[in-house]
């Protein structure tokens, strides 16, 4: 028997559709620049020269070799800009990248989330440390350099906020389960997105608006 689907207007008989029409794949969004959140691995660019900075990207298939992905076609443009800025900053201030083979180094992963209403990026630096104080002084060096580069870029401010997450586990988990491992470093506590049809009830600093 035929299958039917009802809406408010009429019945549709699926037997009326050809197989090509029935199984046609419809892409609901753009194939490019759609990804607004990315979690990327960090590894040494050089085994002996820290001023070479960090490799930041994805693991090659079936390995833990980090491949840089500059100008990734699926990343939101703000993510690509932020990754390049982090890579340059790590080279400038000689941030020690995490080395899986030795368990040494500091910067393990980065997470980037785009606030669509502004195009700004919430950056999380995942550090190989149990406590925030163990990330110093490199955390301060890196965040200061990122803020300076952002300010001097000649464009609209890129970073919405910067967080540090401490994860000294030996596994593959990017984040530790302990909520006390999250530490705000710079900027508002959360990103904001407008829901269509709703009214804005908080200001740019995350504070509730008052009449």
C-alpha positions, 0 to 999 in steps of 0.5 A, a space after each residue: 500500500 502507498 504511504 501518505 503524509 498529511 499536512 494542513 493542505 493536502 495528502 502526498 502520495 509517495 508513489 507519485 515521486 520517482 526514486 531520484 526525487 524521493 532520495 534526493 539529498 538536500 544540503 541544508 546549509 553552505 558547504 563552506 565556512 559553516 563550522 563555528 566551533 573547533 577543537 584542535 590539537 597542538 604539537 611541536 613544530 620543531 623538536 629542538 627550536 621552541 621559537 618555531 611555534 606550535 603546529 595546530 590542527 587535526 591528527 593525520 588519519 590513524 596517527 597522532 601527527 598534527 597537521 596544520 590546516 591553514 584556511 580550512 574551507 569548513 571553518 568560519 573565517 574567524 576561526 582561521 584568523 584566530 588559529 593563525 594568530 595563536 600559532 604566531 603568538 606561540 612562536 613569538 613568546 616561545 610557548 612550550 607545546 605538549 609532546 605526547 611522547 614525553 608528556 612534557 610541554 604545556 599547550 595541548 589543545 585549543 577550542 574556538 567558538 564563534 559568537 555569530 552576532 559579532 564574529 568574535 571568538 571565545 578561545 580556550 587554551 587547554 594546558 598540561 597542568 593540574 592547577 592554574 598557577 602551573 601554567 605561569 608564566 607562559 599563560 600570561 605571556 601568550 594571552 598578553 601577546 594575543 591581546 596585543 596582536 588583536 589590538 594591532 591587527 587594524 581590523 575589528 577585535 577578533 577575540 571575545 574572551 580567553 579561557 584556560 582549561 587545566 588538563 594533565 590527564 594522560 588520556 585523549 580527553 580534551 577536557 577534564 571532567 572537574 569543573 574547577 579546571 576552567 579559568 576565565 582569563 579575559 573577557 565576558 563569561 559567555 558568548 551570546 546568540 540571539 534566538 529569533 523572536 526573542 528580546 535581548 535581556 543581557 548586555 555585552 558584559 553578560 549582565 541582565 538589563 534593567 528597565 
